[in-house]
Amino acid sequence: MSEMITVVGNIGSDVTGNTTARGEAITSFRLASTERWLDRQTGTWVDGATNWFSVVCFRHLARNAGCSLSKGQPVIVTGRLKVRPWERDGKSGINVQIEADSIGHNLRLGTTRFSNGAGATERPLTERPLTGVDTATGELLEDGHGTEPDEDDRAADTFRMASFGGEVRELGPSGSFSTDTGTGAGTGTEGRDHDREPEEQSVPF
């Protein structure tokens, strides 16, 4: 399965980097996306299930993502959806991966500054084997040859979020902020959320 998809969510793991045998950069992270909608009967915002995606990008996008992104930040990712089974040690499952074409911060939730990369300072990234990617060639593995994401790749159900107005909030198991302020994790289908006027707030990226 391979089709274009756009997902709005929060980075739910460390942003990790690696290189192929040909020296091409690879960057990956886990993306958490939770749908939210307004319950008209109660007047409160309700969280749906959290969907997790493995995001991988290559070359210039990988280098820029490594310099720009951190765990907990709200982002919008567009790319090709890859759904493939994995098998290891008698266990099996499905790995849902996005090969990103574009990644950006979600400006609905904060502000950022753009640089064309000239003079940008690279920061060290966590290096570890990337699941679903052949680091020798940089190619995504074909269906049936994926591997089970490791514990770090799965990402914990609770992780520290970016600071909103000086307050650091946590994303809980439901995929929402632990404090009920009407601001939650980015959603994969925000159509039911558009009629809400967002609070003015600045997120330091």
Secondary structure, 3 states (H helix, E strand, C coil): CEEEEEEEEEECCCCEEEECCCCCEEEEEEEEEEEEEEECCCCEEEEEEEEEEEEEEEHHHHHHHHHHCCCCCEEEEEEEEEEEEEEECCEEEEEEEEEEEEEEECCCCCECCCCCCCCCCCCCCECCCCCCEECCCCEECCCCCECCCCHHHHCCCCEEEEEECCEEEEECCCCCECCCCCCCCCCCCHHHHCCCCCCCCCCEC
